[in-house]
Amino acid sequence: MATITNIHEKYMKEALRQAKKALALGEVPIGCVIVHEGKIIGRGYNRRNTDKNTLSHAEITAIRKASKYIGDWRLEECTIYITLEPCQMCAGAIIQARIPEVVMGCMNPKAGCGGSVLNILEMPQFNHQAFVARGVLEQECSDMLKGFFADLRERNKAEKEKRRRLLEHIQNP
């Protein structure tokens, strides 16, 4: 018999697969899946730069696909798995979609709205709250993001050095 932990890890691995798709595009590697009755009905990964669209977050894409599959905007019997704690827009969309359970990989202390900066997901002032599970495959989720940002810093540093050398060459031929 599968335990809740095993089930959460199974679907978080699917969310990590989505995050790898974002990584392959050079996007911040964030992935998401939505599960209904043991079946993935919505998948998404970060595509903001690719689509040039603020709304192209993993969660928004997955919610759109799950809603289309269900045929309703209410996703009341679903669980959403996200590799990174959602931002304010995505946390709000999760509550608006009436998703009752949110499973997160790692926290986002600078911009997270599932318990870090704010906790939109569990605010009693709203007419709907979600049960939140945090830290599922946290290390794997965190390592992917840390690796991405370390590589990005290196690329930015190399690009800055390249521009500096070019400018120096132009000024002193």
Beta strands, then each sheet from edge to edge (+ up, - down):
strand 1: 31-36
strand 2: 39-45
strand 3: 78-84
strand 4: 101-106
strand 5: 131-133
sheet 1: 2+ 1- 3+ 4+ 5+
end
